[in-house]
Structures are given as structure tokens and as C-alpha cells.
């Protein structure tokens, strides 16, 4: 689901590039998705992403679980 949130955020950035705000929000959201360890860290940027960048991407970010954010162990 994390990958789907990233994809829809990028789609929102590409379609709304002419409004600058989706670009800024999208870059911040993608950075937070990469570094977040808990769902609580993503709540604020997910709501902002939902409003300004991508409706589906924001909903998917809000639906993420803590297990989705933890990187799998290296093999």
C-alpha cells in the first residue's frame, strides 16, 4: 500500500504541476513516506496531501499501518 500511495502522489504532482503547491506537498509527502517509522508521523502530511495533491494518495497514506512502514530485514 506504501508503493501505491507513492504512485498516486506522483500522479497528483504530475497532473497539478502548474499549481506549484502539489509539487511542494508531493515532495514533502514522498520524503516523509521514506523516513517515517510510525503512522502518527504521517497523519498531518497525509491530510495535506489529501487536500492539495492527490485524493487517493492521501487516503492510502492515512490507511497505512505501522507494519507497512518498517523496512523488511535484509537477507
BAFI-3210 file (N, C-alpha, C; in Angstrom, 3 decimals, decimal comma, padded with zeros to 6 digits):
// residues 75
n [1|2|3|4|5|6|7|8|9|10|11|12|13|14|15|16|17|18|19|20|21|22|23|24|25|26|27|28|29|30|31|32|33|34|35|36|37|38|39|40|41|42|43|44|45|46|47|48|49|50|51|52|53|54|55|56|57|58|59|60|61|62|63|64|65|66|67|68|69|70|71|72|73|74|75]
n.u [000,828|002,080|003,651|001,666|000,556|002,712|002,831|000,340|000,619|002,730|001,480|-000,484|001,201|002,295|000,037|-000,831|001,165|001,319|000,355|002,118|001,838|000,952|003,339|005,208|003,966|003,810|006,551|007,351|005,644|006,497|009,100|008,582|007,226|009,311|010,972|009,434|008,552|006,387|002,778|001,663|003,445|002,864|000,306|-000,400|000,848|-000,379|-003,047|-002,749|-001,727|-003,938|-005,748|-004,429|-002,845|-003,182|-006,031|-006,524|-003,935|-003,555|-005,575|-004,678|-002,274|-003,261|-004,423|-002,343|-000,475|001,528|003,227|003,597|005,346|007,778|010,927|011,633|013,639|017,057|018,331]
n.v [-001,182|001,152|001,674|002,135|004,489|006,205|006,171|007,301|009,801|010,835|010,877|012,803|014,985|015,283|015,826|018,177|020,043|022,668|024,229|024,590|024,220|021,450|020,222|020,925|019,891|017,217|016,445|016,722|014,845|012,439|012,307|012,083|009,630|007,944|008,176|007,835|006,125|005,452|005,448|007,756|009,793|010,360|011,393|014,206|015,177|013,454|014,286|016,865|016,173|014,825|016,943|018,899|017,637|014,760|012,916|010,108|009,203|010,485|009,261|006,619|006,947|007,611|005,207|003,459|001,045|000,571|-001,587|-001,555|000,489|-000,136|-001,201|-004,209|-006,917|-007,170|-009,633]
n.w [000,000|000,584|-001,641|-003,551|-002,529|-002,944|-005,758|-006,532|-005,376|-006,890|-009,398|-008,858|-008,472|-011,042|-012,623|-011,466|-011,775|-012,634|-010,641|-008,511|-005,602|-005,320|-006,137|-004,143|-001,808|-002,575|-002,801|-000,135|001,062|-000,140|000,848|003,610|003,614|003,054|005,307|007,613|010,619|012,145|012,056|013,076|012,481|009,872|009,664|009,551|007,152|005,400|005,420|004,386|001,889|000,899|000,565|-001,092|-003,084|-003,951|-003,900|-003,688|-003,043|-000,556|000,986|000,953|002,335|004,850|005,527|005,923|007,816|010,777|010,358|007,621|007,252|008,380|007,392|005,609|006,921|005,899|003,669]
ca.u [000,000|003,003|004,026|000,502|000,465|003,757|002,458|-000,751|001,162|003,478|000,490|-001,050|002,212|002,441|-001,155|-001,040|002,460|001,182|-000,101|003,260|001,536|001,050|004,738|005,829|003,341|004,193|007,930|007,390|004,971|007,363|010,212|008,061|006,945|010,582|011,630|008,510|008,605|005,063|001,650|001,421|004,312|002,328|-001,074|-000,535|001,184|-001,377|-004,222|-002,369|-001,644|-005,322|-006,404|-003,744|-002,093|-003,808|-007,082|-006,286|-002,667|-003,776|-006,364|-003,803|-001,334|-003,993|-004,760|-001,136|-000,265|002,919|003,984|003,916|006,402|009,048|011,615|011,851|015,046|017,899|018,655]
ca.v [000,000|002,278|001,940|002,726|005,877|006,946|006,290|008,265|011,124|011,274|011,207|014,088|016,011|015,467|016,467|019,506|020,724|024,085|024,957|024,613|023,642|019,982|019,811|021,069|018,913|015,884|016,164|016,542|013,582|011,335|012,267|011,554|008,205|007,224|008,229|007,621|004,838|005,178|006,047|009,088|010,747|010,628|011,872|015,595|015,313|012,697|015,146|017,933|015,512|014,552|018,185|019,684|016,927|013,566|012,377|008,680|009,083|010,871|008,220|005,462|007,274|007,524|003,810|002,670|000,507|000,681|-002,684|-001,182|001,493|-000,716|-001,856|-005,645|-007,198|-007,529|-011,063]
ca.w [000,000|000,610|-003,032|-004,214|-002,063|-003,648|-007,169|-006,681|-005,059|-008,075|-010,433|-008,464|-008,727|-012,488|-013,176|-010,894|-011,762|-012,953|-009,453|-007,584|-004,281|-005,346|-006,236|-002,824|-000,908|-003,042|-002,422|001,326|001,371|-000,542|001,793|004,869|003,430|003,080|006,611|008,735|011,309|012,707|011,343|013,638|011,792|008,536|009,693|009,100|005,734|004,647|005,265|003,446|000,584|000,520|000,146|-002,113|-004,120|-004,506|-003,045|-003,447|-002,330|000,835|001,646|001,156|003,408|006,118|005,795|006,168|009,151|011,207|009,757|006,248|007,254|008,809|006,284|005,858|007,227|004,749|003,644]
c.u [000,882|003,407|002,874|000,326|001,501|003,369|001,362|-000,319|001,939|002,537|-000,159|-000,089|002,329|001,234|-001,377|000,217|002,335|000,742|000,949|002,969|001,561|002,485|005,411|005,285|003,753|005,607|008,053|006,761|005,842|008,551|009,760|007,741|008,224|011,146|010,729|008,639|007,248|003,995|001,394|002,268|003,738|000,965|-001,227|-000,267|000,204|-002,632|-003,941|-002,276|-003,042|-005,998|-005,752|-003,133|-002,895|-004,807|-006,801|-004,986|-002,794|-004,560|-005,507|-002,777|-002,012|-004,308|-003,538|-001,069|001,212|003,791|004,390|005,102|007,762|009,655|011,812|013,331|015,821|018,281|020,016]
c.v [001,259|002,667|002,589|004,181|006,743|007,195|007,339|009,678|011,676|011,644|012,554|015,234|016,323|016,192|017,876|020,353|022,227|024,912|025,019|023,965|022,113|019,481|019,850|020,021|017,500|015,518|015,925|015,198|012,388|011,190|011,670|010,059|007,380|007,132|007,876|006,209|004,457|005,913|007,478|010,161|011,175|011,306|013,275|015,737|014,518|013,535|016,282|017,375|015,237|015,798|018,809|018,900|015,785|012,984|010,918|008,465|009,440|009,835|006,995|005,719|007,198|006,084|002,933|002,201|000,669|-000,410|-002,371|-000,234|000,946|-001,472|-003,342|-005,903|-007,607|-008,996|-011,310]
c.w [000,000|-000,811|-003,796|-003,808|-002,764|-005,108|-007,357|-006,308|-006,240|-009,204|-010,131|-008,710|-010,220|-013,068|-012,646|-010,877|-011,959|-011,751|-008,334|-006,224|-004,318|-005,457|-004,867|-001,859|-001,292|-002,645|-000,915|001,698|001,006|000,403|003,127|004,764|003,513|004,500|007,790|009,307|011,906|011,895|011,813|012,959|010,449|008,533|009,114|007,613|004,871|004,413|004,291|002,031|000,035|-000,051|-001,083|-003,267|-004,746|-003,513|-002,693|-002,678|-000,862|001,607|001,922|002,254|004,775|006,506|006,068|007,613|009,500|010,583|008,324|006,183|007,633|007,638|006,608|006,131|005,973|004,820|003,070]
res [x|x|x|x|x|x|x|x|x|x|x|x|x|x|x|x|x|x|x|x|x|x|x|x|x|x|x|x|x|x|x|x|x|x|x|x|x|x|x|x|x|x|x|x|x|x|x|x|x|x|x|x|x|x|x|x|x|x|x|x|x|x|x|x|x|x|x|x|x|x|x|x|x|x|x]
***
